[in-house]
Amino acid sequence: MTTGVVRRRRMGVEERREQLIAVAQELFSQRPPAEVSIDDIATAAGISRPLVYHYFPGKHSLYDEVVRRAADELTGRFAEPREGPLGARLLRVMGRFFDFVADHGPGFEALLRGSSTLGSECATATIDEVRRSAYDHMLAHLGVTAPGPRVTLAVRSWIHLAEMAALAWLANRDIPRAELELQLVHDFMALVTVSAAYDEECAALAREIAAHEPSVACADHTAVAPAPVPAPVPAVSSPATA
């Protein structure tokens, strides 16, 4: 005869830690991390508040671990073989990036708007590592190992633009996602093209891109060709040296 009492299976230490990380990641993806309490995490995990503290000293340490896991996942989405036109490669990367943004929602927003939401220097350092990884992947796509200041500025500006575009999309979603992904690819091409007017390294990159970039197809099957490379701007002497 059964008593009707359901006995909970006892979890091992690592299994319980993984459960708490998964629960916290789910809650942080639904609400800003600052609004998620240890009690919320304990309730969702089906355990007591003191037991959460047995595995993690506090919400900060749990948040740091969640950020680390999310950062590793996001970094992996930047990886793309250097094969075929640059535009097509970047479009695939943007697709995976926005998949991540859509899945993590408020947690992604809180992280980019200020990792110090929970006062965590570790989380801030982690997102900086993600940005460095994105930067390194972009240089690899461009075939550049020792970038000059204009190339560095173009790549870092584009990474920041992609972050801001993702935040704007999360807030309103008034631009179709596929169009925004494509626009960001074109934005990078535009940054390199404009910089080409001031820097020979950027001009060489722009010519290389244009030579191998037939066009990037839009979601509606239209296509946009890369912009023509402008002629370099002649040097202008300052009044002091004229």
C-alpha positions as CSV (number, residue, x, y, z in Angstrom):
1,M,0.0,0.0,0.0
2,T,1.3,3.5,-0.9
3,T,1.2,6.3,1.6
4,G,0.8,9.1,-1.0
5,V,4.0,10.8,0.2
6,V,6.4,11.8,-2.7
7,R,10.0,11.5,-1.7
8,R,12.3,13.9,-3.4
9,R,15.4,12.4,-4.9
10,R,18.5,13.5,-3.1
11,M,20.9,15.4,-5.5
12,G,24.7,15.2,-5.3
13,V,26.7,18.4,-4.7
14,E,27.5,19.1,-8.4
15,E,24.1,18.1,-9.6
16,R,22.5,20.5,-7.1
17,R,24.9,23.3,-8.1
18,E,24.0,22.8,-11.8
19,Q,20.3,22.9,-11.0
20,L,20.7,26.2,-9.1
21,I,22.7,27.7,-12.0
22,A,20.1,26.6,-14.5
23,V,17.2,27.9,-12.3
24,A,19.0,31.3,-11.8
25,Q,19.8,31.6,-15.5
26,E,16.1,31.1,-16.3
27,L,15.0,33.6,-13.8
28,F,17.6,36.2,-14.9
29,S,16.4,35.8,-18.5
30,Q,12.9,36.6,-17.5
31,R,13.5,39.6,-15.1
32,P,16.4,42.0,-14.4
33,P,18.8,40.2,-12.1
34,A,18.4,42.9,-9.4
35,E,14.7,41.9,-9.1
36,V,15.5,38.2,-8.6
37,S,15.9,37.2,-4.9
38,I,17.5,34.2,-3.3
39,D,14.0,33.3,-2.1
40,D,12.8,33.3,-5.8
41,I,15.7,31.0,-6.7
42,A,15.0,28.7,-3.8
43,T,11.3,28.5,-4.6
44,A,12.0,27.7,-8.3
45,A,14.5,25.1,-7.3
46,G,12.1,23.5,-4.7
47,I,14.6,23.9,-1.9
48,S,15.0,26.1,1.2
49,R,16.8,29.4,1.3
50,P,19.5,28.2,3.6
51,L,20.3,25.3,1.2
52,V,20.9,27.8,-1.6
53,Y,23.5,29.5,0.6
54,H,25.1,26.1,1.3
55,Y,26.1,26.0,-2.4
56,F,26.6,29.7,-3.1
57,P,27.7,32.4,-0.6
58,G,25.1,34.8,-2.0
59,K,23.3,36.0,-5.1
60,H,26.4,37.7,-6.4
61,S,28.4,34.5,-6.6
62,L,25.5,32.7,-8.3
63,Y,25.0,35.6,-10.7
64,D,28.8,35.6,-11.6
65,E,28.5,31.9,-12.5
66,V,25.4,32.5,-14.6
67,V,27.2,35.3,-16.4
68,R,30.2,33.2,-17.0
69,R,28.1,30.4,-18.5
70,A,26.2,32.9,-20.7
71,A,29.4,34.6,-21.8
72,D,30.9,31.2,-22.8
73,E,27.8,30.5,-24.8
74,L,27.8,33.9,-26.5
75,T,31.5,33.7,-27.3
76,G,30.9,30.4,-29.0
77,R,28.4,32.0,-31.3
78,F,31.0,34.3,-32.8
79,A,32.9,31.4,-34.3
80,E,32.5,31.1,-38.0
81,P,34.9,29.5,-40.6
82,R,36.6,32.1,-42.8
83,E,35.1,30.8,-45.9
84,G,33.1,32.7,-48.5
85,P,32.1,36.4,-48.7
86,L,32.5,38.4,-45.5
87,G,28.9,39.6,-45.6
88,A,27.5,36.1,-45.6
89,R,29.7,35.2,-42.7
90,L,28.7,38.2,-40.6
91,L,25.1,37.6,-41.4
92,R,25.3,34.1,-39.9
93,V,27.0,35.5,-36.8
94,M,24.4,38.1,-36.4
95,G,21.7,35.5,-36.6
96,R,23.3,33.5,-33.8
97,F,23.9,36.7,-31.8
98,F,20.2,37.7,-32.0
99,D,19.2,34.1,-31.1
100,F,21.1,34.6,-27.9
101,V,19.6,38.1,-27.3
102,A,16.1,36.7,-27.7
103,D,16.7,33.8,-25.4
104,H,18.3,35.8,-22.6
105,G,16.1,39.0,-22.7
106,P,16.2,41.0,-19.5
107,G,19.4,39.3,-18.4
108,F,21.2,40.4,-21.5
109,E,19.9,43.9,-21.2
110,A,20.9,44.2,-17.5
111,L,24.4,42.9,-18.3
112,L,25.1,45.4,-21.1
113,R,23.5,48.4,-19.5
114,G,25.8,47.9,-16.6
115,S,27.3,44.7,-15.2
116,S,27.5,46.5,-11.9
117,T,23.7,46.0,-11.5
118,L,24.6,43.6,-8.7
119,G,27.9,45.3,-7.9
120,S,29.9,42.5,-9.5
121,E,33.3,43.3,-10.8
122,C,33.6,39.7,-12.0
123,A,30.6,40.1,-14.2
124,T,32.0,43.3,-15.7
125,A,35.3,41.7,-16.4
126,T,33.4,38.8,-18.0
127,I,31.4,40.9,-20.5
128,D,34.6,42.8,-21.4
129,E,36.2,39.4,-22.2
130,V,33.2,38.7,-24.5
131,R,33.8,42.0,-26.3
132,R,37.5,41.2,-26.7
133,S,36.6,37.8,-28.2
134,A,34.2,39.5,-30.6
135,Y,36.9,41.9,-31.6
136,D,39.4,39.1,-32.1
137,H,36.9,37.1,-34.2
138,M,36.3,40.2,-36.4
139,L,40.0,40.7,-37.0
140,A,40.3,37.0,-38.0
141,H,37.4,37.5,-40.5
142,L,39.3,40.4,-41.9
143,G,42.6,38.6,-42.0
144,V,44.2,41.3,-39.9
145,T,46.8,40.4,-37.2
146,A,48.2,43.9,-36.3
147,P,45.4,46.4,-36.9
148,G,46.1,50.1,-37.1
149,P,44.1,52.6,-35.1
150,R,41.4,53.2,-37.8
151,V,40.7,49.5,-38.2
152,T,40.6,49.1,-34.5
153,L,38.1,52.0,-34.2
154,A,35.9,50.6,-37.0
155,V,35.7,47.2,-35.4
156,R,35.1,48.3,-31.9
157,S,32.5,50.9,-33.0
158,W,30.7,48.2,-34.8
159,I,30.6,45.9,-31.8
160,H,29.2,48.7,-29.7
161,L,26.6,49.4,-32.4
162,A,25.5,45.8,-32.5
163,E,25.1,45.8,-28.7
164,M,23.0,49.0,-28.8
165,A,20.9,47.7,-31.7
166,A,20.2,44.5,-29.8
167,L,19.1,46.6,-26.7
168,A,16.8,48.7,-28.9
169,W,15.3,45.6,-30.5
170,L,14.6,44.1,-27.1
171,A,12.9,47.3,-26.0
172,N,10.6,47.7,-28.9
173,R,11.0,45.1,-31.6
174,D,9.7,47.6,-34.1
175,I,12.3,46.7,-36.7
176,P,12.0,43.1,-38.1
177,R,14.9,41.1,-36.7
178,A,16.1,39.8,-40.1
179,E,16.2,43.4,-41.4
180,L,18.2,44.6,-38.4
181,E,20.7,41.7,-38.7
182,L,21.3,42.6,-42.4
183,Q,21.5,46.3,-41.6
184,L,24.3,45.6,-39.1
185,V,26.2,43.8,-41.7
186,H,25.9,46.7,-44.0
187,D,26.8,49.1,-41.2
188,F,30.1,47.3,-40.8
189,M,30.8,47.6,-44.5
190,A,29.9,51.3,-44.3
191,L,32.3,51.9,-41.4
192,V,35.2,50.3,-43.3
193,T,34.3,52.2,-46.5
194,V,34.0,55.6,-44.8
195,S,37.3,54.9,-42.9
196,A,38.9,54.1,-46.2
197,A,38.8,57.8,-47.1
198,Y,41.2,58.5,-44.3
199,D,43.4,55.4,-44.0
200,E,45.2,53.2,-46.5
201,E,44.8,50.1,-44.4
202,C,41.0,50.5,-44.3
203,A,41.1,51.3,-48.1
204,A,42.9,48.0,-48.7
205,L,40.3,46.2,-46.6
206,A,37.5,47.9,-48.4
207,R,38.9,46.9,-51.8
208,E,39.4,43.3,-50.6
209,I,35.8,43.1,-49.3
210,A,34.4,44.7,-52.5
211,A,36.3,42.3,-54.7
212,H,34.8,39.2,-53.0
213,E,31.4,40.6,-52.0
214,P,28.8,40.0,-54.7
215,S,26.0,41.4,-52.4
216,V,24.3,40.3,-49.3
217,A,20.8,39.0,-49.8
218,C,18.0,40.5,-47.8
219,A,15.2,38.5,-46.2
220,D,12.9,39.5,-49.1
221,H,15.5,38.2,-51.6
222,T,16.5,41.7,-52.7
223,A,20.2,42.5,-52.5
224,V,22.4,45.3,-51.6
225,A,25.8,45.6,-53.2
226,P,28.8,47.0,-51.1
227,A,29.4,50.7,-51.4
228,P,32.2,51.9,-53.7
229,V,35.5,52.6,-52.0
230,P,36.1,56.4,-51.8
231,A,39.3,58.0,-52.8
232,P,41.6,58.9,-49.9
233,V,41.2,62.4,-48.5
234,P,44.4,64.4,-49.3
235,A,46.4,65.5,-46.3
236,V,45.6,69.0,-45.1
237,S,48.4,71.1,-43.5
238,S,47.6,72.8,-40.3
239,P,48.0,76.6,-40.0
240,A,51.0,76.0,-37.8
241,T,52.8,74.0,-40.5
242,A,51.6,75.8,-43.6
